[in-house]
Structures are given as structure tokens and as C-alpha cells.
């Protein structure tokens, strides 16, 4: 082999040594250009989404926003985040929330899937009452699939959430849970033009303070529902959304709801619609076991002995005054000495007998139970002939 041939081979090998790094450098430069271009497009998309949401009365803002995540992710960091819900309820009153930080993450290879993490705490202010609430959690995150088009599914999960009302500098506990999950997705076969939404709400070890001792005891809840009558999924205020559902004859179908607190288990299913004035109409069929343990915990006998608060009567028996009950028991005592006191002391048995009279015997998860209808009529919640609550209009 000649010296010239050997020299040429050496030159080619040297070129091979240099070509690989040069190609890598070119690819890295091209990828960097692509990432920064895509990042700028992501910022533009976020601004467009905020503008669209603002038209629906949901105003999002950041004190400071940054984009990072190079080379394989997009991380949109929003510090000093704030949300103003201007027209999301029937009274069209503003509601504001401020969070410490929101981190939104998307993968370059899967841009339709976006994950967000929320840093606690959040300060919530009711625009009407000016009440201030503080929400806390150990971990908060959400996931949305299908962006930037109509989302196919979305989830939000909070671990160890709590809600307190701010009374001066003191936080008054209102609600707690081990975990809260909310999931939603387009039902199979539904279209963006006529979407049907399936939702799941799960609460683990939830409790509500300051209302009744019974509600302060931990409970588990799992509710699955289906919403029909939606015209589309574009951002819009909830009152407008409920009007569309009512006009289209849509419904909120409670496919299955299960609540357990100790030995008490309640399940319900049924369909609810909306009246022309935005109030709930419909019926849920309920089955409850362990009710005999719940009734004494309601404290009805003690309440009768000490006097029924007027607010309670306004809810369950509109038009009846506290003094009316006092006069009734007084009249019974005068007619038959001690009769009024006996009735007060046996109120629990009377309530149990009343529920038994409007229900039918059943079984639930292998235990003896009662089944009865829970009716909604123009917003009023009726258990048999008794009004047990009133739900405000949804639009």
C-alpha cells in the first residue's frame, strides 16, 4: 500500500471523528430552536386561553410568569396566581381566589396532556358577604387530556384538603378530608356538538365542622353522575350553562351515590332536571341502613327540650314559629299533665316511625335497610311530606 493511500485513509478517519460532533451540534441547535419556538407558542396559547376564559367571567392572572423545562418539557410557572369568578352563579356576584403558585407541565412528545400542580394555601373571598376563607392541602394537582381542542377528560385531586373561615386573625375550621377527587370525561359516543359529561366525585374521610356534631364525624362519599343537554363545551358562565340544559330538556342523572359514616350506609340514584326558574326538580330513590343509630345523634329530643331554633323551623316547616311549638307542648301538658314532656322525650321514636311510614323494608349490602324517595320540587327537598331543605336557584 502506498504512502498516499495510507494518508488518504487517515484524512477520512479524521473527518469521521469531526462529523459526529458537528451533526450532534446541528441537531442540538435545531432542537433548541424548535423548543424556544414551541415555548413562545405555548405562551401565546396560554394568553389566548385566558382571554377566552375572561369572556365567560373567569379571570386568571399571574404576578410573575415564566416558561422553563428545556429540553423535553414545557413548564409554565405562575407565581402570585389569582382567579376572579365574576358571573359563575345565579346572583352574579364576584368570587376571588389567590394562590401562592401554579406549575403547569406539558411534555414535548405529548402536548395534548397537561398536568398542573397547585401550591397551598389559597385565600378565597366572597364578593357579597366579604367573608374570607383559607384553603390548605398537602398536595394539589390536576390533569387535562385533549388540549387545545375540547378536553376529552380532566381530573383534579387534593390530598389533606381543609377549609377554614377567617374570623379576624383566627381561622375557624369548616371542612376537612383525607382526599378529594373530581373526574370528568366525555361519555362514549357523545360529540363536541352535543356532549354528554360523566363525572365522579370521591371524598375520603370527609367531615364538616360547625353545623352539627353528626357531620363532624368522618364519612366516605362516592358519587357518579351524567350531565345531558349541553350545547357545547366552550367556556361560559355556569348560569348560562344551566339555562341551556333546561331549555334542551337536559338532566343531571345521579347514576350512583354512596355515603358511609360508621355503620350508616346510604345509596341513591335518580334523575334531576331544572324548572323554568332554575330550581331543581326530580326524585332520588334512597336506601339507608344503620339509620337507627343516626337518629339519636341528631339531638332532636334535646332540641325540643331546649327549644327549636327558628332557622331550623324556617327550613323544615316554613311559617311555623318557635312559639307555636312551645304553645303546642304547653297545651298538651294542660290537657294531660306530662304529655308534652313525654312527646319530647320520645321524639326519636316518632322520627323513626315517620321514616318507616314513608319507606319500604329493604336490604343494603346484606343489612336490613329502608328505601324511600327523596323528592325535589321547585328547589324544595322533600322526605315524604316533610320539607328538609331548600336549594337556591342555579340561574
C-alpha positions in Angstrom: 0.0 0.0 0.0 1.4 3.4 -1.0 2.0 6.2 1.4 -0.6 8.3 -0.4 -3.3 5.7 0.1 -2.4 5.5 3.8 -2.6 9.3 4.2 -6.0 9.5 2.5 -7.4 6.8 4.9 -6.1 8.8 7.8 -7.8 12.0 6.5 -11.1 10.2 6.1 -10.9 8.8 9.7 -10.2 12.3 10.9 -13.3 13.6 9.1 -15.3 10.8 10.7 -14.2 12.0 14.1 -15.3 15.5 13.4 -18.6 14.8 11.6 -20.4 13.1 14.5 -19.9 16.1 16.9 -20.8 18.5 14.2 -24.0 16.6 13.4 -24.9 16.5 17.1 -24.3 20.2 17.4 -26.6 20.9 14.4 -29.3 18.7 15.9 -29.0 20.3 19.3 -29.2 23.8 17.7 -32.3 22.7 15.7 -33.9 21.2 18.7 -33.2 24.3 20.8 -34.7 26.5 18.1 -37.8 24.2 18.0 -38.1 24.2 21.8 -37.9 28.0 22.1 -40.4 28.5 19.2 -42.8 26.0 20.8 -42.3 27.7 24.2 -43.3 31.0 22.6 -46.3 29.3 21.0 -47.2 27.9 24.4 -47.2 31.4 26.0 -49.4 32.6 23.1 -51.8 29.7 23.7 -52.0 30.5 27.4 -52.8 34.1 26.7 -55.5 33.1 24.2 -57.0 30.7 26.7 -57.0 33.4 29.4 -58.8 35.8 27.0 -61.4 33.2 26.2 -62.0 32.4 29.8 -62.3 36.1 30.7 -65.3 36.3 28.3 -67.0 33.7 30.4 -66.4 35.6 33.6 -63.3 33.6 34.8 -60.3 36.0 35.0 -56.9 34.4 35.6 -53.8 36.4 36.3 -50.1 35.9 37.4 -47.9 38.3 39.3 -45.0 36.6 37.6 -44.9 34.1 34.8 -42.0 32.1 33.4 -41.5 29.2 31.0 -38.8 26.6 31.5 -38.3 22.8 31.1 -35.8 22.6 28.3 -35.1 20.3 26.6 -38.1 17.8 26.8 -40.8 19.6 28.8 -42.6 22.9 29.0 -43.1 24.2 32.5 -45.2 27.3 32.9 -44.7 28.7 36.3 -47.3 31.2 37.6 -46.3 32.9 40.9 -48.8 35.0 42.8 -51.7 33.4 40.9 -55.2 34.9 41.2 -58.7 33.9 39.9 -61.8 36.1 39.8 -65.1 34.4 39.1 -67.3 37.3 38.1 -70.5 35.6 36.8 -70.4 32.0 37.9 -73.6 31.9 40.0 -77.2 33.0 39.8 -76.6 36.1 41.8 -73.7 37.1 39.5 -71.5 38.1 42.5 -67.7 38.1 42.2 -65.7 35.4 44.0 -61.9 35.7 44.1 -59.1 33.3 45.0 -55.4 33.9 45.4 -52.8 31.1 45.3 -49.1 31.1 46.0 -48.0 29.2 42.9 -49.3 27.2 40.0 -47.0 25.0 37.9 -48.3 23.7 34.5 -46.3 21.0 32.8 -46.5 19.5 29.3 -44.3 17.0 27.5 -42.9 17.9 24.1 -43.8 14.5 22.8 -47.4 14.6 24.2 -48.6 18.3 24.1 -52.3 17.3 24.4 -51.7 16.1 28.0 -51.2 18.9 30.5 -50.5 18.4 34.3 -50.8 21.2 36.9 -49.7 21.4 40.5 -51.1 23.9 43.0 -49.2 25.2 46.0 -51.2 26.0 49.1 -52.6 28.0 50.7 -55.4 29.7 48.8 -57.3 32.7 50.1 -60.9 32.9 49.0 -63.1 35.9 49.3 -66.9 36.0 48.8 -67.7 39.3 47.0 -71.2 39.6 48.6 -70.6 38.7 52.2 -66.9 39.7 52.1 -66.3 36.5 54.1 -62.7 35.3 53.7 -61.8 31.6 53.7 -58.4 29.9 53.7 -58.0 26.6 51.9 -55.0 24.3 52.5 -53.7 21.0 51.2 -50.6 18.9 51.3 -50.7 18.2 47.5 -52.9 19.5 44.8 -52.7 18.5 41.1 -54.9 18.3 38.0 -54.6 16.6 34.6 -56.3 17.5 31.3 -56.2 15.4 28.1 -57.2 16.7 24.7 -56.0 20.3 24.7 -56.0 22.6 22.8 -59.3 21.3 21.5 -62.2 20.3 23.6 -60.8 18.3 26.6 -61.6 14.6 26.5 -61.1 14.1 30.2 -60.0 16.1 33.2 -59.2 15.3 36.8 -58.3 17.3 39.9 -57.1 15.8 43.2 -56.3 17.3 46.6 -54.6 15.5 49.5 -55.4 16.5 53.0 -57.6 19.5 52.0 -59.1 21.8 54.6 -61.3 24.9 54.6 -61.3 27.5 57.3 -63.2 30.7 57.7 -61.1 33.7 58.7 -62.6 35.5 61.7 -60.2 38.4 62.3 -56.8 36.7 62.7 -58.4 33.3 63.8 -59.1 30.5 61.4 -62.4 28.7 62.2 -62.5 25.1 60.9 -65.3 24.4 58.4 -64.4 21.2 56.5 -61.7 18.6 56.3 -60.9 15.5 54.2 -58.1 13.0 53.7 -58.6 13.3 49.9 -61.0 14.8 47.4 -61.1 13.7 43.8 -63.2 15.1 40.9 -63.0 13.4 37.5 -64.9 14.3 34.3 -64.9 12.9 30.8 -66.8 12.9 27.5 -69.1 9.9 27.5 -68.6 7.2 24.9 -70.4 8.1 21.7 -71.0 11.8 22.6 -69.8 14.5 20.3 -68.4 18.0 20.9 -71.6 19.4 19.3 -73.8 17.6 21.8 -71.5 16.5 24.6 -72.6 14.2 27.5 -70.4 14.5 30.5 -69.7 11.7 33.0 -68.4 12.8 36.4 -67.1 11.1 39.6 -66.7 12.9 42.9 -65.0 11.0 45.7 -64.4 12.2 49.3 -62.3 10.2 51.7 -62.6 10.8 55.5 -64.5 14.0 55.0 -66.0 16.0 57.8 -67.9 19.3 58.2 -67.5 21.4 61.3 -69.7 23.9 62.9 -73.0 22.7 61.6 -74.0 19.6 63.6 -71.9 17.1 65.6 -73.1 14.3 63.3 -71.4 15.9 60.3 -68.2 16.3 62.2 -67.8 12.5 62.2 -65.7 11.2 59.2 -67.6 9.9 56.2 -66.8 8.4 52.8 -68.6 9.6 49.7 -68.6 8.4 46.1 -71.0 10.0 43.6 -71.2 9.2 39.9 -73.3 11.4 37.6 -74.1 12.1 34.0 -75.0 15.5 32.6 -77.0 15.8 29.3 -78.5 18.8 27.4 -75.2 20.6 26.9 -74.9 22.5 23.7 -71.1 22.6 23.6 -68.1 22.8 26.0 -66.9 26.3 25.2 -66.1 28.4 28.3 -69.2 30.2 29.6 -70.8 31.2 33.0 -72.5 28.4 34.8 -75.9 30.2 34.9 -75.9 30.3 31.1 -74.8 26.7 31.0 -77.7 25.7 33.3 -80.2 27.7 31.2 -79.1 25.7 28.1 -79.5 22.4 29.9 -83.1 23.5 31.0 -84.0 24.7 27.5 -82.8 21.5 25.9 -84.6 19.3 28.4 -81.3 18.0 29.8 -80.9 16.3 33.1 -78.4 15.6 35.9 -78.6 11.8 36.3 -77.2 10.5 39.6 -76.1 7.2 38.3 -74.9 6.0 41.8 -74.2 7.8 45.0 -72.9 6.1 48.2 -72.1 7.7 51.5 -70.9 5.8 54.6 -70.4 7.1 58.1 -69.7 4.4 60.7 -72.4 1.8 60.4 -74.7 4.1 58.4 -74.7 3.5 54.7 -76.9 5.4 52.2 -77.1 4.9 48.5 -79.1 6.9 46.0 -79.9 7.1 42.3 -82.3 9.1 40.1 -82.7 12.0 37.7 -82.9 15.7 38.4 -84.0 18.4 36.0 -84.3 22.2 36.1 -87.5 24.2 36.3 -88.1 27.3 34.2 -86.9 29.4 37.1 -83.7 27.4 37.6 -84.7 25.3 40.5 -84.1 21.5 40.9 -87.0 19.1 40.1 -86.9 15.4 40.2 -86.6 12.4 42.5 -83.8 10.2 44.0 -84.6 6.8 45.3 -82.6 6.3 48.5 -81.8 3.2 50.5 -80.3 3.5 54.0 -79.0 1.1 56.6 -77.9 2.0 60.1 -80.4 4.8 60.3 -81.5 3.8 63.8 -78.0 4.8 65.0 -78.1 8.1 63.3 -81.5 9.4 64.6 -80.4 9.6 68.3 -77.3 11.5 67.2 -79.4 14.2 65.6 -80.2 15.5 69.0 -83.9 16.0 68.3 -85.1 15.3 71.8 -82.6 17.8 73.3 -83.5 20.4 70.7 -87.2 20.1 71.6 -86.4 20.3 75.3 -84.3 23.4 74.9 -86.4 25.0 72.1 -86.2 24.5 68.3 -84.2 27.4 66.6 -86.3 29.5 64.3 -83.8 28.9 61.5 -84.5 25.2 61.7 -88.2 25.7 61.5 -87.9 28.0 58.6 -86.1 25.2 56.7 -88.3 22.2 57.6 -91.7 23.9 58.3 -92.0 27.4 56.7 -94.5 29.6 58.5 -94.2 27.7 61.9 -92.8 29.8 64.7 -90.8 28.6 67.7 -93.5 30.0 70.0 -96.1 27.9 68.1 -94.3 24.7 69.2 -94.0 26.0 72.8 -97.7 26.7 72.9 -98.5 23.3 71.5 -96.5 21.4 74.1 -97.9 23.7 76.8 -101.5 22.9 75.6 -100.7 19.2 75.7 -99.4 19.5 79.2 -102.5 21.3 80.3 -104.8 18.7 78.7 -102.9 15.7 80.0 -100.2 16.6 82.6 -96.8 15.5 81.4 -98.0 14.6 77.9 -95.9 17.3 76.2 -92.8 16.2 78.1 -93.4 12.5 77.1 -93.7 13.5 73.4 -90.4 15.5 73.6 -88.6 12.6 75.3 -89.8 10.1 72.7 -89.2 12.3 69.6 -86.6 9.9 68.3 -89.0 7.0 68.2 -91.5 9.3 66.4 -89.0 10.3 63.8 -88.1 6.6 63.2 -91.7 5.7 62.9 -92.3 8.6 60.5 -89.4 7.4 58.2 -90.7 3.9 58.4 -94.1 5.0 57.3 -92.9 6.7 54.1 -90.4 3.9 53.2 -90.4 0.3 52.5 -88.3 -2.5 54.0 -85.2 -3.4 52.0 -81.7 -4.7 52.3 -78.4 -3.0 51.6 -75.0 -4.7 51.4 -76.5 -7.6 53.3 -78.0 -5.5 56.1 -81.6 -4.5 57.0 -82.5 -1.2 55.4 -85.3 1.2 54.4 -85.9 2.6 50.9 -87.8 5.8 50.4 -88.0 8.6 47.8 -86.2 12.0 48.2 -88.1 14.5 46.1 -87.1 17.8 44.7 -89.9 20.2 43.8 -89.1 23.7 42.6 -85.9 23.6 44.8 -87.6 22.2 47.9 -86.2 19.0 49.2 -89.0 16.7 50.5 -88.7 13.5 52.5 -92.2 12.2 52.2 -94.5 15.1 53.3 -91.7 16.8 55.2 -89.6 19.6 53.8 -86.0 19.0 54.9 -84.2 21.6 52.8 -84.3 24.3 50.1 -81.8 24.6 47.3 -81.3 28.1 45.8 -81.8 28.6 42.0 -79.0 27.7 39.7 -79.7 30.6 37.3 
